[in-house]
Amino acid sequence: ELGKTRWEVPYLEPDEEAWREHRATMDAHLPFRDFELARPTADGGRRYVSVSGFPVFDAGGQFLGYRGVGRSITQLKRAEAERRTHLWFVESMDRINRATHAGHELEDMAGETLEAVIDIFSCDRAWPVQPCDPRAAGWRAVAERTRLQCPPAFPAGEDVATDADMAALFAAAISSSRPVLLLPAPLAERLAARSQLAMALRPKGALPYLLGMHQCSQARAWTEVEQRLFREIGRRLTDALTGVLAFSKLAESER
């Protein structure tokens, strides 16, 4: 990096606008403080540095250059990111808890939960279908919520024949304790989805459900934290489904 300006060395942050402001400050020979930038590391990560400097002039007022200090803030940045992630996780689960207590009707509870899922993950579509069984002749969407620009993927209230692609998805979800990323190309084309995250739900006294969400606008790599949160949401929704279905059976019995 010797002999180069900061913006001539590969960087990941900040954006061009921040660089322009920083360069304008230096061109004006003004001091700057705690300018943060991120450099790529050899292993594909990033290291963060904070630099401060002040201009130096000779006895005649001629600008000579800058003198300053730089410090590594990588650990600080990681700690801040972990804190934000933890806070997002906790706040998201609190919102899901409130959504799953939206009422004793399956449609109300599922709708509130799916809307929360779309907002939390910034995904384009969220849905549960039943049964999640590769041997079943057909399945049906229980509910579905989408963003305005994303069309519905499933016919409302209609049974759909289980084809090989859906059977493979059902089998993968049933056999895994973690969310699955499987999205066969024919299924992706049919559902107009670029990425998918799905998991099996097993409420007591009912056939398994498949909970899923789609990213339709672009391909997406779901992070480990997102997958963990989705798994916890699935567990909470499973408990809620157990309660709603039990209440429905009780109401039917009383009638």
C-alpha positions as CSV (number, residue, x, y, z in Angstrom):
1,E,0.0,0.0,0.0
2,L,3.0,2.3,0.2
3,G,3.0,5.2,-2.2
4,K,-0.8,4.9,-2.9
5,T,-3.7,6.9,-1.7
6,R,-6.4,5.1,0.4
7,W,-8.8,5.0,-2.5
8,E,-6.2,3.4,-4.8
9,V,-6.0,0.3,-2.6
10,P,-8.8,-2.3,-2.9
11,Y,-11.6,-1.7,-0.4
12,L,-15.1,-2.9,0.4
13,E,-16.4,0.1,2.3
14,P,-17.4,2.9,2.3
15,D,-19.4,3.8,-0.8
16,E,-18.3,6.2,-3.5
17,E,-20.2,9.1,-1.9
18,A,-18.2,8.8,1.3
19,W,-15.0,8.5,-0.6
20,R,-15.8,11.7,-2.5
21,E,-16.5,13.6,0.8
22,H,-13.2,12.3,2.3
23,R,-11.2,13.3,-0.8
24,A,-12.8,16.7,-0.8
25,T,-11.7,17.1,2.9
26,M,-8.1,16.1,2.1
27,D,-8.0,18.3,-1.1
28,A,-9.1,21.2,1.1
29,H,-6.3,20.4,3.6
30,L,-8.7,20.0,6.5
31,P,-8.3,17.6,9.4
32,F,-10.4,14.4,9.5
33,R,-11.3,12.1,12.4
34,D,-12.3,8.4,12.6
35,F,-12.7,7.8,8.9
36,E,-13.7,4.1,8.7
37,L,-12.8,1.8,5.8
38,A,-12.9,-2.0,5.2
39,R,-10.3,-3.9,3.3
40,P,-10.7,-7.4,1.8
41,T,-8.6,-10.2,3.5
42,A,-7.0,-13.2,1.8
43,D,-9.6,-15.6,3.1
44,G,-12.6,-13.6,1.7
45,G,-13.4,-11.7,4.9
46,R,-12.8,-8.1,5.7
47,R,-10.7,-6.0,8.1
48,Y,-11.8,-2.6,9.4
49,V,-9.6,0.4,10.0
50,S,-10.3,3.8,11.5
51,V,-7.9,6.6,10.5
52,S,-7.6,10.2,11.7
53,G,-5.2,12.8,10.4
54,F,-4.4,16.5,10.3
55,P,-2.6,18.6,7.7
56,V,1.0,19.6,8.1
57,F,2.4,22.9,6.7
58,D,5.9,24.3,6.6
59,A,7.0,27.7,8.1
60,G,5.8,29.5,5.0
61,G,2.4,27.9,5.1
62,Q,3.1,25.4,2.3
63,F,1.1,22.2,2.6
64,L,3.4,19.2,3.1
65,G,1.0,16.4,3.7
66,Y,-0.9,14.6,6.4
67,R,0.1,13.2,9.7
68,G,-2.2,10.8,11.5
69,V,-2.9,7.5,13.1
70,G,-4.8,4.4,12.1
71,R,-6.3,1.7,14.4
72,S,-7.8,-1.7,13.8
73,I,-11.5,-1.8,14.7
74,T,-12.2,-5.3,13.2
75,Q,-13.1,-6.8,16.6
76,L,-15.2,-3.8,17.5
77,K,-17.1,-4.1,14.2
78,R,-17.7,-7.8,14.8
79,A,-19.0,-7.2,18.3
80,E,-21.4,-4.5,17.0
81,A,-22.6,-6.8,14.2
82,E,-23.2,-9.7,16.7
83,R,-25.1,-7.3,19.0
84,R,-27.3,-6.1,16.1
85,T,-27.9,-9.7,15.0
86,H,-28.9,-10.8,18.5
87,L,-31.2,-7.8,18.9
88,W,-32.8,-8.6,15.5
89,F,-33.3,-12.2,16.5
90,V,-34.9,-11.4,19.8
91,E,-37.2,-8.7,18.3
92,S,-38.2,-11.0,15.5
93,M,-39.2,-13.8,17.8
94,D,-41.2,-11.4,19.9
95,R,-43.1,-10.3,16.8
96,I,-43.7,-13.9,15.9
97,N,-45.0,-14.7,19.4
98,R,-47.5,-11.9,19.1
99,A,-48.5,-13.0,15.6
100,T,-49.1,-16.6,16.6
101,H,-51.4,-15.4,19.3
102,A,-53.5,-13.4,16.8
103,G,-56.6,-15.6,17.4
104,H,-58.0,-19.1,17.6
105,E,-58.8,-19.2,13.8
106,L,-56.2,-20.9,11.6
107,E,-56.5,-18.3,8.9
108,D,-56.0,-15.3,11.2
109,M,-53.1,-16.8,13.0
110,A,-51.4,-18.0,9.8
111,G,-51.9,-14.8,8.0
112,E,-50.4,-12.6,10.8
113,T,-47.5,-15.0,11.1
114,L,-46.7,-15.0,7.3
115,E,-46.9,-11.2,7.1
116,A,-44.4,-11.0,9.9
117,V,-42.1,-13.6,8.2
118,I,-42.1,-11.5,5.0
119,D,-41.3,-8.4,6.8
120,I,-38.6,-9.9,9.1
121,F,-36.7,-11.6,6.2
122,S,-37.5,-9.1,3.5
123,C,-38.6,-12.1,1.3
124,D,-41.2,-12.0,-1.4
125,R,-43.5,-14.9,-0.5
126,A,-44.3,-17.0,2.6
127,W,-46.6,-20.0,2.8
128,P,-47.5,-23.3,4.5
129,V,-48.8,-26.3,2.6
130,Q,-50.2,-29.6,3.8
131,P,-49.6,-32.5,3.9
132,C,-45.8,-32.5,3.7
133,D,-45.7,-36.1,2.6
134,P,-43.9,-37.4,-0.5
135,R,-46.3,-40.4,-0.7
136,A,-49.5,-38.2,-0.7
137,A,-51.4,-38.0,-3.9
138,G,-51.9,-34.3,-3.5
139,W,-51.4,-31.2,-1.2
140,R,-53.0,-27.9,-0.6
141,A,-51.8,-24.4,0.3
142,V,-53.2,-23.5,3.8
143,A,-52.3,-19.8,3.4
144,E,-50.1,-17.5,1.4
145,R,-48.8,-14.0,1.7
146,T,-46.8,-12.1,-1.0
147,R,-45.3,-8.7,-1.7
148,L,-47.2,-6.6,-4.2
149,Q,-44.7,-7.3,-7.0
150,C,-44.7,-11.1,-6.4
151,P,-47.7,-13.1,-7.8
152,P,-49.2,-15.9,-5.7
153,A,-47.6,-19.3,-6.3
154,F,-50.4,-21.6,-5.2
155,P,-54.1,-21.9,-6.2
156,A,-56.2,-20.9,-3.2
157,G,-58.2,-23.7,-1.7
158,E,-57.4,-26.2,-4.4
159,D,-55.8,-29.6,-4.2
160,V,-52.6,-29.9,-6.3
161,A,-51.2,-33.3,-7.5
162,T,-47.9,-34.2,-6.0
163,D,-45.3,-34.4,-8.7
164,A,-41.7,-35.6,-8.5
165,D,-40.3,-32.2,-7.7
166,M,-42.7,-31.5,-4.8
167,A,-42.2,-35.1,-3.6
168,A,-38.5,-34.6,-3.5
169,L,-39.0,-31.3,-1.5
170,F,-41.3,-33.0,1.0
171,A,-38.9,-35.9,1.4
172,A,-36.0,-33.6,2.0
173,A,-37.9,-31.5,4.6
174,I,-39.3,-34.5,6.5
175,S,-35.9,-36.2,6.8
176,S,-34.1,-33.0,8.0
177,S,-34.2,-31.2,11.4
178,R,-32.9,-28.1,9.7
179,P,-34.5,-25.8,7.0
180,V,-33.8,-27.1,3.5
181,L,-32.7,-25.0,0.5
182,L,-33.8,-27.5,-2.2
183,L,-35.6,-25.8,-5.1
184,P,-35.6,-28.0,-8.3
185,A,-35.3,-26.0,-11.5
186,P,-38.8,-27.0,-12.9
187,L,-40.4,-26.1,-9.5
188,A,-38.5,-22.8,-9.4
189,E,-39.8,-21.9,-12.9
190,R,-43.3,-22.9,-12.1
191,L,-43.4,-20.9,-8.9
192,A,-41.4,-18.0,-10.3
193,A,-39.0,-18.3,-7.4
194,R,-35.2,-17.8,-7.4
195,S,-34.4,-19.0,-3.9
196,Q,-36.3,-21.0,-1.3
197,L,-36.1,-21.9,2.4
198,A,-38.5,-24.5,3.8
199,M,-39.0,-26.8,6.7
200,A,-41.4,-29.4,7.9
201,L,-43.8,-28.7,10.8
202,R,-45.2,-31.5,12.9
203,P,-48.1,-30.3,15.0
204,K,-49.7,-32.8,17.3
205,G,-52.8,-34.5,16.0
206,A,-52.4,-33.4,12.4
207,L,-50.6,-34.3,9.2
208,P,-47.2,-32.5,8.7
209,Y,-47.1,-29.1,7.1
210,L,-44.4,-27.5,5.0
211,L,-43.5,-23.9,5.8
212,G,-41.6,-22.1,3.2
213,M,-40.6,-18.7,1.9
214,H,-39.4,-17.5,-1.5
215,Q,-37.2,-14.8,-2.9
216,C,-38.6,-14.1,-6.4
217,S,-36.8,-10.9,-7.4
218,Q,-33.3,-12.3,-7.2
219,A,-31.2,-15.3,-6.1
220,R,-30.5,-15.3,-2.4
221,A,-28.0,-17.1,-0.1
222,W,-29.7,-17.5,3.2
223,T,-27.3,-16.9,6.1
224,E,-26.8,-19.3,9.0
225,V,-28.5,-16.8,11.3
226,E,-31.5,-16.5,9.0
227,Q,-31.8,-20.3,8.8
228,R,-31.6,-20.5,12.6
229,L,-34.3,-17.9,13.1
230,F,-36.5,-19.6,10.5
231,R,-36.1,-22.9,12.4
232,E,-37.1,-21.2,15.6
233,I,-40.1,-19.6,13.9
234,G,-41.1,-23.0,12.6
235,R,-41.0,-24.4,16.1
236,R,-43.1,-21.6,17.4
237,L,-45.6,-22.0,14.6
238,T,-45.8,-25.7,15.2
239,D,-46.9,-25.1,18.8
240,A,-49.4,-22.5,17.6
241,L,-50.8,-24.9,15.1
242,T,-51.2,-27.6,17.7
243,G,-53.2,-25.1,19.9
244,V,-55.3,-23.8,17.1
245,L,-56.2,-27.2,15.8
246,A,-57.0,-28.5,19.3
247,F,-59.3,-25.5,19.9
248,S,-61.0,-26.1,16.5
249,K,-61.6,-29.8,17.4
250,L,-62.9,-28.7,20.8
251,A,-65.3,-26.2,19.2
252,E,-66.5,-28.8,16.7
253,S,-67.1,-31.3,19.5
254,E,-69.1,-28.7,21.5
255,R,-71.2,-28.0,18.4
